[in-house]
Amino acid sequence: MPAAPREPVYRSVIAFARTVFRILGIRFDITGSEHVPRTGGAVMAINHTGYLDFTFAGLAALPAHRLVRFMAKKEVFDHRVSGPLMRGMHHIPVDRAAGAGSFLAALTALRSGEIVGVFPEATISQSYDLKEFKTGAVRLAMDSGVPLLPCVIWGSQRILTKGRDKDLRRGAHIRIVVGEPYLPEPGADAGAVSAELKRRMEAMLTEARATYKGKPYGPDDTWWIPASMGGTAPTAEEAAARDSAEIRERAARRTAERKAQRQP
């Protein structure tokens, strides 16, 4: 088995995160870690329901002595605290206004034998069901000749997610399932491969939910349960409308900022 890479920043962050998780009493139930390749590149495709998903997905790769390089929005790298840590862990910044550079950086990492973590949904699913997948994860795997490694997380939204206050009550349960890696056929249609990736992750998510041990804190604690499962989370249509409104708001802010910069 290859020796774990010596990366003081990444290792220190992992140790700190594990300490925090232990203090909070978070219970992890991880299956499928044996599917994480011991060597070579792979695109870890992860569903997205909470802000800590990248941390939880990274834990699933540790038994294989692998560190995952996550693609994350550029704003995280611009922050004075998180920025140096993200760069120190060699994660990959994504500028949504100019994505070619981040795509090339991810390709370079994959071709050098790294595992790159990608969220095919691009943003957090506010319905907690899988959103439509972008094809970026598939195109990275096909262009670099590495396998896709599907991973699903369930329960992350209960701790820290979009539009909700953080909930640090002890004893939270996080269920993580890593699927078998698979290599797209050369010349395959990226849309068809993305559909297959989503199909596999849907099945894995069903398994994660069925084996999830966390219970509602009370009769009204159903906000984190998808409407498709009888909960009170937004429906897929309502979540899509929220996403569209947020995109319009961000565009309006950028326009206002550009106008302000042009003013004498």
Residue pairs with C-beta under 8 A, 6 or more apart in sequence:
1 38
1 65
2 38
2 39
2 65
3 65
4 65
4 67
5 67
7 67
7 88
7 89
7 90
9 85
9 88
9 89
10 67
10 88
10 89
10 90
13 85
13 89
14 58
14 62
17 55
21 28
24 168
24 170
24 172
25 170
25 171
25 172
26 159
26 171
26 172
26 173
26 174
27 171
27 172
27 173
27 174
27 213
28 56
28 59
28 174
28 176
29 173
29 174
29 175
29 176
29 211
29 213
30 59
30 60
30 176
30 177
30 178
31 176
31 177
31 178
32 60
32 151
32 176
32 177
32 178
32 179
32 180
33 60
33 61
33 62
33 63
33 64
33 178
34 63
34 64
35 149
35 178
35 179
35 180
35 181
36 42
36 60
36 61
36 63
36 64
36 66
36 115
36 149
36 178
37 64
37 66
37 115
37 147
37 149
37 181
38 64
38 65
38 66
39 113
40 113
40 146
41 109
41 110
41 111
41 112
41 113
41 114
41 115
41 116
41 144
41 146
42 110
42 115
42 116
42 141
42 146
42 147
42 148
42 149
42 181
43 110
43 115
43 116
43 118
43 137
43 138
43 140
43 141
43 144
43 146
43 147
43 148
43 149
44 57
44 61
44 68
44 115
44 116
44 117
44 118
44 149
44 151
45 118
45 119
45 120
45 137
45 148
45 149
45 150
45 151
45 197
45 201
46 53
46 54
46 57
46 117
46 118
46 119
46 120
46 151
46 152
46 153
47 53
47 119
47 121
47 125
47 130
47 151
47 152
47 153
47 201
47 205
48 119
48 121
48 122
48 123
48 124
48 125
49 124
49 125
49 128
49 153
49 154
49 156
49 157
49 161
50 124
50 153
50 156
50 157
50 158
50 159
50 160
50 161
51 124
51 160
51 161
51 162
52 156
52 159
52 160
53 119
53 153
53 156
54 68
54 70
54 72
54 117
56 153
56 156
56 174
56 176
57 68
57 70
57 117
57 151
57 153
57 176
58 67
58 68
58 70
58 117
59 176
60 151
60 176
60 178
61 67
61 68
61 115
66 115
67 89
67 115
68 115
68 116
68 117
69 89
69 90
69 91
69 92
69 106
69 109
69 114
69 115
69 116
69 117
70 91
70 92
70 116
70 117
70 118
71 91
71 92
71 93
71 94
71 102
71 106
71 116
71 117
71 118
71 119
72 86
72 91
72 92
72 93
72 94
73 93
73 94
73 96
74 93
74 94
74 95
74 96
76 82
76 83
76 86
76 93
77 83
77 86
77 87
77 91
77 93
86 93
90 109
92 102
92 105
92 106
92 109
92 116
93 102
93 105
94 102
95 101
95 102
99 136
103 136
103 139
103 140
106 116
106 118
106 140
107 140
107 143
107 144
109 116
110 116
110 140
110 141
110 144
110 146
111 144
115 149
116 140
118 136
118 137
118 140
120 133
120 134
120 136
120 137
120 138
120 194
120 197
120 198
121 130
121 131
121 132
121 133
121 134
122 131
122 134
122 136
123 131
123 243
124 161
124 162
125 131
125 239
126 162
126 163
126 233
126 234
126 238
126 239
126 242
126 243
127 226
127 227
127 228
127 233
127 234
127 235
127 236
127 238
127 239
128 157
128 224
128 225
128 226
128 233
129 226
129 228
129 236
130 198
130 201
130 202
130 205
131 236
131 239
131 240
133 194
133 195
133 197
133 198
134 194
135 190
135 191
135 193
135 194
137 148
137 194
137 197
138 148
138 184
138 190
138 193
138 194
138 197
139 190
141 147
141 148
141 183
141 184
142 184
142 186
142 188
142 190
142 193
145 183
146 183
147 181
147 182
147 183
148 181
148 182
148 183
148 184
148 193
148 197
149 178
149 179
149 181
150 178
150 179
150 197
150 200
150 201
150 204
151 176
151 177
151 178
151 179
151 204
152 176
152 177
152 179
152 201
152 204
152 205
152 208
153 174
153 175
153 176
153 208
154 174
154 175
154 176
154 205
154 208
154 209
154 212
155 172
155 173
155 174
155 175
155 212
155 214
156 174
157 164
157 224
158 167
158 172
158 214
158 224
159 166
159 167
159 168
159 172
159 174
160 166
160 167
161 224
164 223
169 217
172 214
173 212
173 213
173 214
175 208
175 209
175 211
175 212
175 213
176 208
177 204
177 205
177 207
177 208
179 200
179 201
179 204
182 200
184 193
209 229
216 222
216 225
222 230
222 231
222 232
222 233
223 231
223 232
223 233
224 231
224 233
225 231
225 232
225 233
226 233
227 233
227 234
227 235
227 236
228 235
228 236
233 239
234 242
